[in-house]
Amino acid sequence: MWKQGITDFISERLKAKLDKLADDDPKRPELVAQHERQAWLADAARRVAQIQAVTHSLKAIHPDARGTNLYVEPRTLPPLAELGSHALGERFVGDVVGNAAALDVYKLLKLEVNGRSLLTALLAHDADALAALHADPAEAAKLRDAFVSLTQPRAESPSSHTLAKQLYWLTGADACDDAHYTLLAPLYATSLAHAVHTQLQEDRFGEANKAARQARRERKMHDGVFHDYPGLAVQNMGGTKPQNISQLNSERRGMNYLLPSLPPQWKVSDQRFPTHAESVFSRYFDSRPLVRQTVHALRRYLESDPDPVKGTRDHRKELVDVLVDEMVAMAAELQHAMPPGWTLDDPHFSKLNEDEQTWLDALRAELPGEEDFANRWLAMEWPDAIGTRFGNWLNARLEGKLSFSDIEFREWKKELLTDEDGFSQQLPERRKRIRAAHKGGQP
């Protein structure tokens, strides 16, 4: 299986190059000879010295740093309670640094059979992998030694660089004694970073999370899990040439995710809820700052006994419109903040007026067993009732200084049905969902 995989790999590379040449191009025979199986493998064994396989890279610290990179299989690392490269176990992706022109050699070594790469098989002296390199065991061993050498440091002893990170770590008891320090040169855990990037990409943009996000946005029940990573940052490495950092960095187009490591900040929520209330207008709506300010301004204006002219009516309407907008905003906030069915059998909210429950907890109509509630919502009598309740509330707050006509009540109903979070656009789809949830309900 390894032999066929290697043959196919070399053939594909040859085909890609021949496709760019004319049929009579004199370079074709030369390319064919270069891609003869044993010739290509021998050349790859020579070029492998130009690259190095790594799991911990120095280039990501600074692109011009020169020093030691490390290839350490995660399964050989001591287990720790903290997250680290050791957590990758057997399933990890090695990285490669060095001459980008020799990266095709690493692509060969990444070939997999039964979930195992050719490089891993050669490191383990796998007999089938060795036989795939050459029929002569001695030649196969030479090729194997050359290929696995890319996992070894390119210098005999570890070295750092002035552009690399270095820090003194206190290992003894006396902070004033230089001998009690160890000099550490941190490297970038590129294999771990790639695993994190892969997981976050799937969590953020995978089909499963898209479906969960859509359900969350529409306040629907969903069996899956929604993943979110607040405070996520992105570090770009390599600029316009991410391949200068490493192969995996190039595959990520230089993108490296950074998770927030800040301590949590306690935030006092500004959101309040109409607990133990018979109406949201009695205290809950009253408590909104803009509502208090607008009602106060409207009362003072009416107490000034303005002339009954068009300017007076227009100014009065402007102030009332502010209150209507706040009423619509309040409804949208509650519908987004509370789960569907929040008015159902909850002692904190069950006293709420029936029409207001229908208005503020619209998604309850899609829940199983809520056919009566769904029919009440579909009957669309509640907008008139809410408009009336709003008018009565405002008239009481103004101590009878303002009277309203049926035209104004109809206008408030229209506001409820057109402005509330795109309600009018959502109305046909919402009706369809409610009827689908309760087959046999009100048509």
LOLUM-773890 format. One record per residue (C-alpha): residue number from 1; x, y, z. Coordinates in Angstrom, 3 decimals, decimal comma. Example, Ala and Ser with C-alpha at 12.3 -4.5 7.8 and 13.67 -1.06 7.14 Angstrom:
% LOLUM-773890
<r num="1" X="12,300" Y="-4,500" Z="7,800"/>
<r num="2" X="13,670" Y="-1,060" Z="7,140"/>
END
This chain:
% LOLUM-773890
<r num="1" X="0,000" Y="0,000" Z="0,000"/>
<r num="2" X="2,868" Y="2,372" Z="0,751"/>
<r num="3" X="4,464" Y="1,548" Z="-2,593"/>
<r num="4" X="1,328" Y="2,404" Z="-4,541"/>
<r num="5" X="0,840" Y="5,597" Z="-2,553"/>
<r num="6" X="4,385" Y="6,771" Z="-3,312"/>
<r num="7" X="3,990" Y="5,893" Z="-7,003"/>
<r num="8" X="0,710" Y="7,809" Z="-7,242"/>
<r num="9" X="2,223" Y="10,827" Z="-5,459"/>
<r num="10" X="5,160" Y="11,060" Z="-7,878"/>
<r num="11" X="2,884" Y="10,486" Z="-10,902"/>
<r num="12" X="0,558" Y="13,305" Z="-9,862"/>
<r num="13" X="3,470" Y="15,713" Z="-9,507"/>
<r num="14" X="4,773" Y="14,733" Z="-12,950"/>
<r num="15" X="1,352" Y="15,133" Z="-14,537"/>
<r num="16" X="0,924" Y="18,608" Z="-13,042"/>
<r num="17" X="4,207" Y="19,696" Z="-14,643"/>
<r num="18" X="3,635" Y="18,017" Z="-18,009"/>
<r num="19" X="0,183" Y="19,596" Z="-18,325"/>
<r num="20" X="1,889" Y="22,996" Z="-18,471"/>
<r num="21" X="4,091" Y="21,995" Z="-21,431"/>
<r num="22" X="3,312" Y="21,504" Z="-25,098"/>
<r num="23" X="3,403" Y="17,936" Z="-26,424"/>
<r num="24" X="6,592" Y="18,635" Z="-28,391"/>
<r num="25" X="8,383" Y="20,544" Z="-25,637"/>
<r num="26" X="11,983" Y="19,226" Z="-25,338"/>
<r num="27" X="11,759" Y="19,426" Z="-21,525"/>
<r num="28" X="9,214" Y="16,606" Z="-21,332"/>
<r num="29" X="11,689" Y="13,662" Z="-21,567"/>
<r num="30" X="13,891" Y="15,286" Z="-18,908"/>
<r num="31" X="10,954" Y="15,702" Z="-16,541"/>
<r num="32" X="9,854" Y="12,118" Z="-17,090"/>
<r num="33" X="13,369" Y="10,897" Z="-16,257"/>
<r num="34" X="13,489" Y="13,075" Z="-13,109"/>
<r num="35" X="10,185" Y="11,601" Z="-11,937"/>
<r num="36" X="11,186" Y="8,003" Z="-12,417"/>
<r num="37" X="10,444" Y="6,473" Z="-9,035"/>
<r num="38" X="13,948" Y="5,723" Z="-7,726"/>
<r num="39" X="15,443" Y="8,866" Z="-9,276"/>
<r num="40" X="12,838" Y="11,093" Z="-7,608"/>
<r num="41" X="13,242" Y="9,394" Z="-4,198"/>
<r num="42" X="17,050" Y="9,723" Z="-4,378"/>
<r num="43" X="16,726" Y="13,429" Z="-5,204"/>
<r num="44" X="14,206" Y="13,895" Z="-2,392"/>
<r num="45" X="16,622" Y="12,237" Z="0,043"/>
<r num="46" X="19,260" Y="14,813" Z="-0,931"/>
<r num="47" X="16,894" Y="17,779" Z="-0,634"/>
<r num="48" X="15,464" Y="16,751" Z="2,733"/>
<r num="49" X="18,441" Y="18,416" Z="4,426"/>
<r num="50" X="16,937" Y="21,794" Z="3,391"/>
<r num="51" X="13,922" Y="21,383" Z="5,653"/>
<r num="52" X="13,228" Y="20,285" Z="9,209"/>
<r num="53" X="10,130" Y="18,714" Z="10,736"/>
<r num="54" X="9,108" Y="20,445" Z="13,953"/>
<r num="55" X="6,433" Y="20,428" Z="16,600"/>
<r num="56" X="7,952" Y="23,457" Z="18,365"/>
<r num="57" X="9,241" Y="26,231" Z="16,134"/>
<r num="58" X="11,494" Y="29,243" Z="16,617"/>
<r num="59" X="10,433" Y="31,008" Z="13,401"/>
<r num="60" X="7,033" Y="31,873" Z="14,850"/>
<r num="61" X="8,755" Y="33,796" Z="17,670"/>
<r num="62" X="10,562" Y="35,954" Z="15,108"/>
<r num="63" X="10,903" Y="35,231" Z="11,359"/>
<r num="64" X="14,611" Y="36,215" Z="11,352"/>
<r num="65" X="15,560" Y="34,220" Z="14,446"/>
<r num="66" X="18,182" Y="31,505" Z="13,951"/>
<r num="67" X="18,435" Y="28,657" Z="16,396"/>
<r num="68" X="17,079" Y="25,299" Z="17,482"/>
<r num="69" X="13,684" Y="23,936" Z="16,461"/>
<r num="70" X="12,357" Y="20,765" Z="18,075"/>
<r num="71" X="10,426" Y="17,737" Z="16,870"/>
<r num="72" X="8,967" Y="15,983" Z="19,901"/>
<r num="73" X="6,141" Y="13,490" Z="19,499"/>
<r num="74" X="3,380" Y="14,533" Z="21,928"/>
<r num="75" X="2,936" Y="10,980" Z="23,270"/>
<r num="76" X="6,513" Y="11,098" Z="24,624"/>
<r num="77" X="5,853" Y="14,212" Z="26,720"/>
<r num="78" X="4,988" Y="13,867" Z="30,416"/>
<r num="79" X="1,252" Y="14,249" Z="31,101"/>
<r num="80" X="0,209" Y="17,426" Z="32,889"/>
<r num="81" X="-3,049" Y="18,742" Z="34,309"/>
<r num="82" X="-2,647" Y="21,863" Z="32,159"/>
<r num="83" X="-3,340" Y="21,934" Z="28,430"/>
<r num="84" X="-0,194" Y="21,367" Z="26,383"/>
<r num="85" X="1,234" Y="19,546" Z="23,394"/>
<r num="86" X="1,092" Y="16,297" Z="25,365"/>
<r num="87" X="-2,701" Y="16,376" Z="24,988"/>
<r num="88" X="-2,391" Y="15,731" Z="21,238"/>
<r num="89" X="-1,299" Y="12,124" Z="21,794"/>
<r num="90" X="-0,944" Y="10,047" Z="18,643"/>
<r num="91" X="-3,138" Y="12,298" Z="16,489"/>
<r num="92" X="-1,070" Y="15,372" Z="15,701"/>
<r num="93" X="0,112" Y="17,209" Z="12,619"/>
<r num="94" X="3,825" Y="17,898" Z="12,372"/>
<r num="95" X="5,044" Y="21,169" Z="10,906"/>
<r num="96" X="8,054" Y="21,890" Z="8,698"/>
<r num="97" X="10,410" Y="24,858" Z="8,388"/>
<r num="98" X="13,144" Y="25,618" Z="5,891"/>
<r num="99" X="13,385" Y="25,995" Z="2,105"/>
<r num="100" X="9,882" Y="26,171" Z="0,639"/>
<r num="101" X="11,167" Y="24,588" Z="-2,590"/>
<r num="102" X="11,751" Y="21,320" Z="-0,710"/>
<r num="103" X="8,295" Y="21,122" Z="0,863"/>
<r num="104" X="7,251" Y="18,477" Z="-1,654"/>
<r num="105" X="9,496" Y="16,056" Z="0,249"/>
<r num="106" X="7,490" Y="16,673" Z="3,396"/>
<r num="107" X="4,240" Y="16,223" Z="1,500"/>
<r num="108" X="5,511" Y="12,782" Z="0,498"/>
<r num="109" X="6,244" Y="11,932" Z="4,123"/>
<r num="110" X="2,741" Y="13,049" Z="5,121"/>
<r num="111" X="1,139" Y="10,359" Z="2,941"/>
<r num="112" X="-1,167" Y="8,264" Z="5,117"/>
<r num="113" X="-2,125" Y="4,599" Z="5,103"/>
<r num="114" X="-4,723" Y="3,509" Z="7,658"/>
<r num="115" X="-4,378" Y="6,809" Z="9,498"/>
<r num="116" X="-0,581" Y="6,547" Z="9,818"/>
<r num="117" X="1,840" Y="8,832" Z="7,987"/>
<r num="118" X="4,826" Y="7,566" Z="6,036"/>
<r num="119" X="7,129" Y="9,542" Z="8,330"/>
<r num="120" X="5,650" Y="7,884" Z="11,435"/>
<r num="121" X="6,005" Y="4,471" Z="9,802"/>
<r num="122" X="9,657" Y="5,107" Z="8,885"/>
<r num="123" X="10,427" Y="6,346" Z="12,400"/>
<r num="124" X="9,017" Y="3,043" Z="13,674"/>
<r num="125" X="11,087" Y="1,024" Z="11,125"/>
<r num="126" X="7,912" Y="-0,296" Z="9,536"/>
<r num="127" X="8,909" Y="-3,127" Z="7,161"/>
<r num="128" X="6,271" Y="-2,311" Z="4,523"/>
<r num="129" X="7,272" Y="1,357" Z="4,478"/>
<r num="130" X="10,963" Y="0,448" Z="4,085"/>
<r num="131" X="10,194" Y="-1,984" Z="1,258"/>
<r num="132" X="8,247" Y="0,782" Z="-0,523"/>
<r num="133" X="11,387" Y="2,950" Z="-0,681"/>
<r num="134" X="13,655" Y="0,443" Z="-2,464"/>
<r num="135" X="13,839" Y="-3,255" Z="-3,267"/>
<r num="136" X="17,377" Y="-3,399" Z="-1,880"/>
<r num="137" X="17,169" Y="-3,327" Z="1,965"/>
<r num="138" X="20,487" Y="-1,472" Z="2,234"/>
<r num="139" X="19,351" Y="1,279" Z="-0,165"/>
<r num="140" X="15,992" Y="1,422" Z="1,571"/>
<r num="141" X="17,744" Y="1,942" Z="4,920"/>
<r num="142" X="19,812" Y="4,815" Z="3,473"/>
<r num="143" X="16,690" Y="6,525" Z="2,131"/>
<r num="144" X="14,914" Y="5,956" Z="5,435"/>
<r num="145" X="17,772" Y="7,501" Z="7,444"/>
<r num="146" X="17,813" Y="10,525" Z="5,147"/>
<r num="147" X="14,049" Y="11,091" Z="5,381"/>
<r num="148" X="13,751" Y="10,695" Z="9,169"/>
<r num="149" X="16,720" Y="13,033" Z="9,654"/>
<r num="150" X="14,364" Y="15,968" Z="9,163"/>
<r num="151" X="13,028" Y="15,296" Z="12,683"/>
<r num="152" X="16,496" Y="15,846" Z="14,180"/>
<r num="153" X="17,982" Y="19,236" Z="15,166"/>
<r num="154" X="20,178" Y="20,704" Z="12,438"/>
<r num="155" X="22,894" Y="21,582" Z="14,947"/>
<r num="156" X="24,702" Y="19,330" Z="17,403"/>
<r num="157" X="23,805" Y="21,413" Z="20,448"/>
<r num="158" X="20,797" Y="23,621" Z="21,245"/>
<r num="159" X="21,210" Y="27,285" Z="20,366"/>
<r num="160" X="19,175" Y="30,448" Z="20,694"/>
<r num="161" X="19,364" Y="33,863" Z="19,050"/>
<r num="162" X="19,187" Y="37,536" Z="19,945"/>
<r num="163" X="15,769" Y="37,759" Z="18,262"/>
<r num="164" X="14,419" Y="34,769" Z="20,175"/>
<r num="165" X="12,603" Y="35,042" Z="23,486"/>
<r num="166" X="14,657" Y="34,222" Z="26,568"/>
<r num="167" X="13,839" Y="34,459" Z="30,238"/>
<r num="168" X="15,527" Y="33,605" Z="33,509"/>
<r num="169" X="13,469" Y="31,218" Z="35,636"/>
<r num="170" X="14,120" Y="31,033" Z="39,365"/>
<r num="171" X="14,787" Y="27,389" Z="40,285"/>
<r num="172" X="16,497" Y="27,929" Z="43,634"/>
<r num="173" X="15,679" Y="29,771" Z="46,833"/>
<r num="174" X="17,933" Y="32,835" Z="46,491"/>
<r num="175" X="16,656" Y="35,345" Z="43,942"/>
<r num="176" X="19,895" Y="37,338" Z="44,328"/>
<r num="177" X="22,103" Y="34,418" Z="43,288"/>
<r num="178" X="22,508" Y="34,027" Z="39,519"/>
<r num="179" X="23,301" Y="30,347" Z="39,992"/>
<r num="180" X="19,732" Y="29,788" Z="41,192"/>
<r num="181" X="18,296" Y="30,635" Z="37,761"/>
<r num="182" X="17,798" Y="28,586" Z="34,605"/>
<r num="183" X="17,728" Y="30,305" Z="31,240"/>
<r num="184" X="14,655" Y="29,288" Z="29,243"/>
<r num="185" X="14,168" Y="29,828" Z="25,507"/>
<r num="186" X="10,441" Y="29,306" Z="24,755"/>
<r num="187" X="9,433" Y="27,885" Z="21,379"/>
<r num="188" X="6,096" Y="28,127" Z="19,589"/>
<r num="189" X="4,014" Y="24,934" Z="19,955"/>
<r num="190" X="3,056" Y="24,900" Z="16,287"/>
<r num="191" X="1,382" Y="21,465" Z="16,262"/>
<r num="192" X="-0,794" Y="22,417" Z="19,238"/>
<r num="193" X="-1,612" Y="25,804" Z="17,675"/>
<r num="194" X="-2,708" Y="24,053" Z="14,480"/>
<r num="195" X="-4,936" Y="21,644" Z="16,399"/>
<r num="196" X="-6,538" Y="24,598" Z="18,223"/>
<r num="197" X="-7,049" Y="26,453" Z="14,931"/>
<r num="198" X="-8,654" Y="23,406" Z="13,314"/>
<r num="199" X="-11,039" Y="22,933" Z="16,242"/>
<r num="200" X="-11,999" Y="26,615" Z="16,402"/>
<r num="201" X="-12,612" Y="26,784" Z="12,654"/>
<r num="202" X="-15,017" Y="23,854" Z="12,918"/>
<r num="203" X="-16,658" Y="25,264" Z="16,064"/>
<r num="204" X="-17,155" Y="28,677" Z="14,489"/>
<r num="205" X="-17,890" Y="27,947" Z="10,826"/>
<r num="206" X="-18,814" Y="24,254" Z="10,633"/>
<r num="207" X="-22,264" Y="23,225" Z="9,405"/>
<r num="208" X="-23,281" Y="21,960" Z="12,854"/>
<r num="209" X="-22,513" Y="25,299" Z="14,501"/>
<r num="210" X="-24,230" Y="27,208" Z="11,689"/>
<r num="211" X="-27,418" Y="25,258" Z="12,387"/>
<r num="212" X="-27,076" Y="25,845" Z="16,141"/>
<r num="213" X="-26,427" Y="29,558" Z="15,596"/>
<r num="214" X="-29,501" Y="29,853" Z="13,373"/>
<r num="215" X="-31,656" Y="28,115" Z="15,976"/>
<r num="216" X="-30,294" Y="30,415" Z="18,683"/>
<r num="217" X="-30,997" Y="33,481" Z="16,564"/>
<r num="218" X="-34,546" Y="32,334" Z="15,890"/>
<r num="219" X="-35,081" Y="31,191" Z="19,509"/>
<r num="220" X="-35,853" Y="27,627" Z="18,385"/>
<r num="221" X="-35,277" Y="24,346" Z="20,186"/>
<r num="222" X="-32,106" Y="22,592" Z="18,980"/>
<r num="223" X="-30,501" Y="19,285" Z="19,914"/>
<r num="224" X="-26,937" Y="20,338" Z="19,075"/>
<r num="225" X="-24,377" Y="22,462" Z="20,905"/>
<r num="226" X="-23,670" Y="26,092" Z="20,053"/>
<r num="227" X="-20,001" Y="27,062" Z="20,371"/>
<r num="228" X="-18,924" Y="30,640" Z="20,972"/>
<r num="229" X="-15,512" Y="32,095" Z="21,814"/>
<r num="230" X="-15,895" Y="35,635" Z="23,202"/>
<r num="231" X="-12,826" Y="37,828" Z="23,265"/>
<r num="232" X="-11,068" Y="35,818" Z="20,552"/>
<r num="233" X="-8,067" Y="37,513" Z="18,912"/>
<r num="234" X="-6,102" Y="36,676" Z="15,771"/>
<r num="235" X="-2,338" Y="36,957" Z="15,386"/>
<r num="236" X="-1,097" Y="37,014" Z="11,793"/>
<r num="237" X="2,395" Y="35,628" Z="11,181"/>
<r num="238" X="4,541" Y="36,050" Z="8,115"/>
<r num="239" X="2,726" Y="38,942" Z="6,472"/>
<r num="240" X="2,337" Y="38,326" Z="2,730"/>
<r num="241" X="4,637" Y="35,281" Z="2,917"/>
<r num="242" X="3,286" Y="33,040" Z="5,690"/>
<r num="243" X="5,263" Y="30,118" Z="4,215"/>
<r num="244" X="8,430" Y="31,782" Z="5,531"/>
<r num="245" X="7,276" Y="30,890" Z="9,038"/>
<r num="246" X="6,250" Y="27,271" Z="8,452"/>
<r num="247" X="4,176" Y="24,966" Z="6,295"/>
<r num="248" X="1,223" Y="24,831" Z="8,718"/>
<r num="249" X="1,296" Y="28,602" Z="9,098"/>
<r num="250" X="1,018" Y="28,842" Z="5,320"/>
<r num="251" X="-1,960" Y="26,470" Z="5,325"/>
<r num="252" X="-3,654" Y="28,769" Z="7,850"/>
<r num="253" X="-2,758" Y="31,810" Z="5,702"/>
<r num="254" X="-0,824" Y="33,142" Z="8,682"/>
<r num="255" X="-3,845" Y="33,058" Z="11,010"/>
<r num="256" X="-3,223" Y="32,004" Z="14,605"/>
<r num="257" X="-5,998" Y="32,215" Z="17,213"/>
<r num="258" X="-5,368" Y="33,668" Z="20,656"/>
<r num="259" X="-7,780" Y="32,799" Z="23,451"/>
<r num="260" X="-8,357" Y="35,506" Z="26,098"/>
<r num="261" X="-6,349" Y="34,992" Z="29,270"/>
<r num="262" X="-7,761" Y="37,964" Z="31,187"/>
<r num="263" X="-9,520" Y="37,505" Z="34,530"/>
<r num="264" X="-13,328" Y="37,682" Z="34,248"/>
<r num="265" X="-14,995" Y="41,020" Z="34,851"/>
<r num="266" X="-18,263" Y="41,110" Z="36,722"/>
<r num="267" X="-20,884" Y="43,075" Z="34,865"/>
<r num="268" X="-24,107" Y="44,163" Z="36,466"/>
<r num="269" X="-26,910" Y="43,473" Z="34,026"/>
<r num="270" X="-29,111" Y="46,396" Z="33,053"/>
<r num="271" X="-31,840" Y="43,948" Z="32,051"/>
<r num="272" X="-34,782" Y="43,755" Z="34,436"/>
<r num="273" X="-37,814" Y="41,513" Z="34,189"/>
<r num="274" X="-41,539" Y="42,005" Z="35,020"/>
<r num="275" X="-41,648" Y="39,591" Z="37,946"/>
<r num="276" X="-44,920" Y="39,215" Z="39,913"/>
<r num="277" X="-46,569" Y="41,865" Z="37,725"/>
<r num="278" X="-50,054" Y="41,818" Z="36,234"/>
<r num="279" X="-48,970" Y="44,231" Z="33,511"/>
<r num="280" X="-45,640" Y="45,336" Z="32,089"/>
<r num="281" X="-47,005" Y="48,867" Z="31,951"/>
<r num="282" X="-47,556" Y="49,242" Z="35,689"/>
<r num="283" X="-43,940" Y="49,358" Z="36,949"/>
<r num="284" X="-41,683" Y="47,626" Z="34,440"/>
<r num="285" X="-42,267" Y="49,947" Z="31,485"/>
<r num="286" X="-42,352" Y="52,940" Z="33,818"/>
<r num="287" X="-38,828" Y="52,149" Z="35,016"/>
<r num="288" X="-37,176" Y="52,728" Z="31,634"/>
<r num="289" X="-35,237" Y="56,024" Z="31,850"/>
<r num="290" X="-36,383" Y="57,354" Z="28,485"/>
<r num="291" X="-40,002" Y="56,537" Z="29,339"/>
<r num="292" X="-39,794" Y="58,478" Z="32,623"/>
<r num="293" X="-38,162" Y="61,443" Z="30,898"/>
<r num="294" X="-40,661" Y="61,493" Z="28,034"/>
<r num="295" X="-43,744" Y="61,176" Z="30,263"/>
<r num="296" X="-42,397" Y="63,995" Z="32,451"/>
<r num="297" X="-41,761" Y="66,190" Z="29,391"/>
<r num="298" X="-45,225" Y="65,452" Z="27,974"/>
<r num="299" X="-46,952" Y="66,248" Z="31,286"/>
<r num="300" X="-45,098" Y="69,568" Z="31,658"/>
<r num="301" X="-45,939" Y="70,470" Z="28,071"/>
<r num="302" X="-49,653" Y="69,777" Z="28,576"/>
<r num="303" X="-49,669" Y="71,636" Z="31,893"/>
<r num="304" X="-48,383" Y="74,717" Z="30,062"/>
<r num="305" X="-51,796" Y="74,770" Z="28,289"/>
<r num="306" X="-50,456" Y="75,134" Z="24,719"/>
<r num="307" X="-52,724" Y="76,505" Z="22,012"/>
<r num="308" X="-54,758" Y="73,836" Z="20,168"/>
<r num="309" X="-52,928" Y="74,301" Z="16,870"/>
<r num="310" X="-51,115" Y="71,952" Z="14,468"/>
<r num="311" X="-47,718" Y="72,636" Z="16,077"/>
<r num="312" X="-49,081" Y="71,517" Z="19,441"/>
<r num="313" X="-50,519" Y="68,324" Z="17,973"/>
<r num="314" X="-47,246" Y="67,573" Z="16,151"/>
<r num="315" X="-45,118" Y="68,043" Z="19,273"/>
<r num="316" X="-47,499" Y="65,918" Z="21,336"/>
<r num="317" X="-47,364" Y="63,201" Z="18,673"/>
<r num="318" X="-43,541" Y="63,281" Z="18,635"/>
<r num="319" X="-43,420" Y="62,627" Z="22,372"/>
<r num="320" X="-46,019" Y="59,867" Z="22,204"/>
<r num="321" X="-44,102" Y="58,270" Z="19,316"/>
<r num="322" X="-41,024" Y="58,090" Z="21,551"/>
<r num="323" X="-43,075" Y="56,120" Z="24,077"/>
<r num="324" X="-44,416" Y="53,804" Z="21,374"/>
<r num="325" X="-40,868" Y="53,169" Z="20,144"/>
<r num="326" X="-39,796" Y="52,352" Z="23,703"/>
<r num="327" X="-42,729" Y="49,952" Z="24,042"/>
<r num="328" X="-41,675" Y="48,144" Z="20,861"/>
<r num="329" X="-38,038" Y="48,068" Z="22,021"/>
<r num="330" X="-39,051" Y="46,663" Z="25,401"/>
<r num="331" X="-40,957" Y="43,822" Z="23,737"/>
<r num="332" X="-38,017" Y="42,972" Z="21,468"/>
<r num="333" X="-35,595" Y="42,955" Z="24,414"/>
<r num="334" X="-37,773" Y="40,590" Z="26,431"/>
<r num="335" X="-38,277" Y="38,226" Z="23,494"/>
<r num="336" X="-34,529" Y="38,032" Z="22,921"/>
<r num="337" X="-33,563" Y="37,762" Z="26,583"/>
<r num="338" X="-36,102" Y="35,181" Z="27,728"/>
<r num="339" X="-36,510" Y="31,552" Z="26,575"/>
<r num="340" X="-39,667" Y="30,511" Z="24,703"/>
<r num="341" X="-42,424" Y="29,776" Z="27,187"/>
<r num="342" X="-41,114" Y="32,040" Z="29,939"/>
<r num="343" X="-44,678" Y="33,027" Z="30,873"/>
<r num="344" X="-45,737" Y="29,377" Z="31,155"/>
<r num="345" X="-46,264" Y="28,015" Z="34,685"/>
<r num="346" X="-43,590" Y="30,292" Z="36,139"/>
<r num="347" X="-44,739" Y="31,829" Z="39,433"/>
<r num="348" X="-42,674" Y="34,921" Z="38,685"/>
<r num="349" X="-44,536" Y="35,705" Z="35,425"/>
<r num="350" X="-47,798" Y="33,719" Z="35,413"/>
<r num="351" X="-49,793" Y="36,706" Z="36,754"/>
<r num="352" X="-49,049" Y="38,693" Z="33,605"/>
<r num="353" X="-52,097" Y="39,734" Z="31,607"/>
<r num="354" X="-53,067" Y="37,143" Z="28,954"/>
<r num="355" X="-52,825" Y="39,592" Z="26,030"/>
<r num="356" X="-49,426" Y="40,766" Z="27,209"/>
<r num="357" X="-48,240" Y="37,166" Z="27,506"/>
<r num="358" X="-49,322" Y="36,591" Z="23,902"/>
<r num="359" X="-47,455" Y="39,712" Z="22,816"/>
<r num="360" X="-44,232" Y="39,283" Z="24,764"/>
<r num="361" X="-43,838" Y="35,483" Z="24,673"/>
<r num="362" X="-44,726" Y="34,863" Z="21,022"/>
<r num="363" X="-42,389" Y="31,849" Z="20,626"/>
<r num="364" X="-44,404" Y="30,000" Z="23,249"/>
<r num="365" X="-46,901" Y="29,414" Z="20,432"/>
<r num="366" X="-44,457" Y="26,957" Z="18,829"/>
<r num="367" X="-44,030" Y="24,796" Z="21,930"/>
<r num="368" X="-45,691" Y="21,358" Z="22,189"/>
<r num="369" X="-48,986" Y="21,343" Z="24,047"/>
<r num="370" X="-49,610" Y="25,070" Z="23,566"/>
<r num="371" X="-52,382" Y="24,809" Z="20,968"/>
<r num="372" X="-54,696" Y="27,225" Z="22,823"/>
<r num="373" X="-51,949" Y="29,800" Z="23,136"/>
<r num="374" X="-51,065" Y="29,332" Z="19,444"/>
<r num="375" X="-54,682" Y="29,842" Z="18,361"/>
<r num="376" X="-54,918" Y="32,969" Z="20,511"/>
<r num="377" X="-51,764" Y="34,347" Z="18,913"/>
<r num="378" X="-52,943" Y="33,510" Z="15,370"/>
<r num="379" X="-56,305" Y="35,190" Z="15,983"/>
<r num="380" X="-54,370" Y="38,518" Z="16,142"/>
<r num="381" X="-56,763" Y="40,178" Z="18,573"/>
<r num="382" X="-54,006" Y="40,956" Z="21,044"/>
<r num="383" X="-52,466" Y="43,940" Z="19,156"/>
<r num="384" X="-55,742" Y="45,887" Z="19,630"/>
<r num="385" X="-55,763" Y="44,953" Z="23,301"/>
<r num="386" X="-52,141" Y="46,026" Z="23,765"/>
<r num="387" X="-52,804" Y="49,349" Z="22,053"/>
<r num="388" X="-55,726" Y="49,940" Z="24,414"/>
<r num="389" X="-53,680" Y="48,990" Z="27,479"/>
<r num="390" X="-50,897" Y="51,344" Z="26,393"/>
<r num="391" X="-53,369" Y="54,204" Z="25,918"/>
<r num="392" X="-54,991" Y="53,590" Z="29,310"/>
<r num="393" X="-51,566" Y="53,465" Z="30,975"/>
<r num="394" X="-50,450" Y="56,742" Z="29,391"/>
<r num="395" X="-53,728" Y="58,489" Z="30,189"/>
<r num="396" X="-53,386" Y="57,432" Z="33,826"/>
<r num="397" X="-49,799" Y="58,666" Z="33,980"/>
<r num="398" X="-50,923" Y="62,032" Z="32,606"/>
<r num="399" X="-53,838" Y="62,163" Z="35,068"/>
<r num="400" X="-56,461" Y="62,431" Z="32,336"/>
<r num="401" X="-54,820" Y="65,400" Z="30,618"/>
<r num="402" X="-54,746" Y="63,563" Z="27,279"/>
<r num="403" X="-57,512" Y="61,680" Z="25,506"/>
<r num="404" X="-57,043" Y="59,291" Z="22,602"/>
<r num="405" X="-59,172" Y="58,426" Z="19,610"/>
<r num="406" X="-59,752" Y="55,099" Z="17,884"/>
<r num="407" X="-57,454" Y="56,322" Z="15,111"/>
<r num="408" X="-54,554" Y="56,572" Z="17,559"/>
<r num="409" X="-55,247" Y="53,105" Z="18,965"/>
<r num="410" X="-55,154" Y="51,697" Z="15,428"/>
<r num="411" X="-51,893" Y="53,526" Z="14,820"/>
<r num="412" X="-50,307" Y="51,893" Z="17,885"/>
<r num="413" X="-51,508" Y="48,482" Z="16,697"/>
<r num="414" X="-49,828" Y="49,188" Z="13,362"/>
<r num="415" X="-46,619" Y="50,110" Z="15,193"/>
<r num="416" X="-46,695" Y="46,773" Z="17,023"/>
<r num="417" X="-47,139" Y="44,811" Z="13,807"/>
<r num="418" X="-44,639" Y="46,662" Z="11,624"/>
<r num="419" X="-41,796" Y="47,964" Z="13,762"/>
<r num="420" X="-41,234" Y="45,253" Z="16,329"/>
<r num="421" X="-37,929" Y="43,646" Z="15,250"/>
<r num="422" X="-39,080" Y="43,273" Z="11,653"/>
<r num="423" X="-42,365" Y="41,725" Z="12,833"/>
<r num="424" X="-44,302" Y="42,254" Z="9,615"/>
<r num="425" X="-41,610" Y="40,534" Z="7,546"/>
<r num="426" X="-41,491" Y="37,630" Z="10,009"/>
<r num="427" X="-45,273" Y="37,268" Z="10,332"/>
<r num="428" X="-45,933" Y="34,841" Z="7,404"/>
<r num="429" X="-43,017" Y="32,588" Z="8,355"/>
<r num="430" X="-43,990" Y="32,626" Z="12,035"/>
<r num="431" X="-47,578" Y="31,670" Z="11,175"/>
<r num="432" X="-46,274" Y="28,783" Z="9,071"/>
<r num="433" X="-44,043" Y="27,525" Z="11,912"/>
<r num="434" X="-46,856" Y="27,743" Z="14,473"/>
<r num="435" X="-49,258" Y="25,839" Z="12,245"/>
<r num="436" X="-46,617" Y="23,206" Z="11,537"/>
<r num="437" X="-46,000" Y="22,800" Z="15,267"/>
<r num="438" X="-49,719" Y="22,267" Z="15,954"/>
<r num="439" X="-51,275" Y="20,373" Z="13,074"/>
<r num="440" X="-54,981" Y="20,759" Z="13,349"/>
<r num="441" X="-54,745" Y="24,183" Z="14,986"/>
<r num="442" X="-56,537" Y="27,300" Z="13,769"/>
<r num="443" X="-56,093" Y="27,663" Z="9,951"/>
END
